[in-house]
């Protein structure tokens, strides 16, 4: 079988212009021509093109590619030795790419998070919630407080993995509250108050020292501020109020 230049370009994901150039420099001359004089490529030509693209992917200049392939075609290079060379080159390339990937990964881990997240990372961590939307308000309301400053110091060191862990912890706690509601467990029960204490400890562990006074203030905000309450209500209607009641009961238990 033989193939037109357009078909070969489609097979190999190269342009027709590239194939014309390879022909002009003698790197890949088609094995035949149609009656109209158009290039026709046979299976041997496709094999050679595959080799050309292999070496081009590894960064070899075209003149070196020609020398390698012409040496193989003339018998100067044993086919088995040629395959071994390709394997060695691929192994070196893979090792280099792995090192590059590790370097990029380390760079990502070293990046400061918070507002430094890329749009893709923000969506992966926070979904449709954009933490920057409330940054100015947070700074205005709590910027002079030590908890705010402590929180800023901590989050400045967090990696994407840290944020994903914190997100998972929060989701686990919220879902546990929803499960208690589903089971009709009272918000002032031991189970609910223990979850409230877990919630407070998660904040202290990840952001700032969340005292019981601060925690009860957060509980009121979860109900009063629609931006927070709607998040809980989407998980389960009444969850914001249930969480508030459990936090207040836990604070009273500890006082």
MOKAMO-V295591 format. One record per residue. PSI is psi in whole degrees, -180 to 180 (* if undefined). NEAR is the number of other C-alpha atoms within 10 Angstrom. Layout:
PSI_NEAR / PSI_NEAR
//
This chain:
154_6 / 158_19 / 148_20 / 166_18 / -34_19 / -40_15 / -44_14 / -41_21 / -40_16 / -43_12 / -47_11 / -3_12 / 43_9 / 172_13 / 157_14 / -38_16 / -38_12 / -44_11 / -39_20 / -41_16 / -44_14 / -37_17 / -43_14 / -34_11 / 3_12 / 11_11 / -39_20 / 95_19 / 127_19 / 147_23 / -14_13 / 178_16 / 150_14 / 172_11 / -28_7 / 2_6 / 9_8 / 148_12 / 139_20 / 126_20 / 136_21 / -177_15 / -36_12 / -38_12 / -39_19 / -38_18 / -42_10 / -40_17 / -40_18 / -41_13 / -41_16 / -48_20 / -33_16 / -52_15 / -33_20 / -39_14 / -32_11 / -3_13 / 11_10 / 137_14 / 158_11 / -35_16 / -36_10 / -36_12 / -44_19 / -43_18 / -42_12 / -49_17 / -37_18 / -35_15 / -39_14 / -43_15 / -33_13 / -3_9 / 1_9 / -27_11 / 124_14 / 135_13 / -38_12 / -40_9 / -35_11 / -42_15 / -39_11 / -40_12 / -42_12 / -41_16 / -42_12 / -43_12 / -42_14 / -40_15 / -44_12 / -42_13 / -42_14 / -44_12 / -41_12 / -43_12 / -37_12 / -41_12 / -39_12 / -42_12 / -40_12 / -40_12 / -42_12 / -41_12 / -43_12 / -37_11 / -39_11 / -42_14 / -32_16 / -19_13 / 143_16 / 144_16 / -138_20 / -125_19 / -6_14 / -1_11 / 141_16 / 162_11 / -39_11 / -42_9 / -39_13 / -45_20 / -38_13 / -39_13 / -48_21 / -6_13 / -135_10 / -11_9 / 129_11 / 108_14 / -22_11 / -23_11 / -30_9 / 6_10 / -46_14 / -42_10 / -42_11 / -42_12 / -39_13 / -40_10 / -36_11 / 8_12 / -28_15 / -1_10 / 151_10 / -40_12 / -40_18 / -45_18 / -39_15 / -42_13 / -43_16 / -39_15 / -41_13 / -49_14 / -21_17 / -17_14 / -2_14 / 138_17 / 172_18 / -38_20 / -37_11 / -45_16 / -39_19 / -37_14 / -46_13 / -41_18 / -43_14 / -41_13 / -47_14 / -42_16 / -39_12 / -42_13 / -45_17 / -43_20 / -33_15 / -38_15 / -44_25 / -36_21 / -38_13 / -42_17 / -44_19 / -35_10 / 6_9 / 35_9 / 134_14 / 145_15 / -18_24 / 16_20 / 165_14 / -41_15 / -45_16 / -42_24 / -36_24 / -39_15 / -37_22 / -40_28 / -39_18 / -40_15 / -45_21 / -42_21 / -34_17 / -41_18 / -45_17 / -38_15 / -34_13 / -24_16 / -59_19 / 168_19 / 102_19 / 97_19 / 169_15 / -32_18 / -47_11 / -40_12 / -42_23 / -33_22 / -40_14 / -40_17 / -41_21 / -38_18 / -35_16 / -29_21 / -42_21 / -33_13 / 116_10 / -30_12 / -33_11 / -46_14 / -38_19 / -34_17 / -46_15 / -39_22 / -29_15 / -29_11 / -45_13 / 127_17 / 132_15 / -2_16 / -35_23 / -46_26 / -37_19 / -45_21 / -43_27 / -48_22 / -39_21 / -41_26 / -44_29 / -40_22 / -40_19 / -40_25 / -40_18 / -37_13 / -33_11 / -18_9 / *_6
//
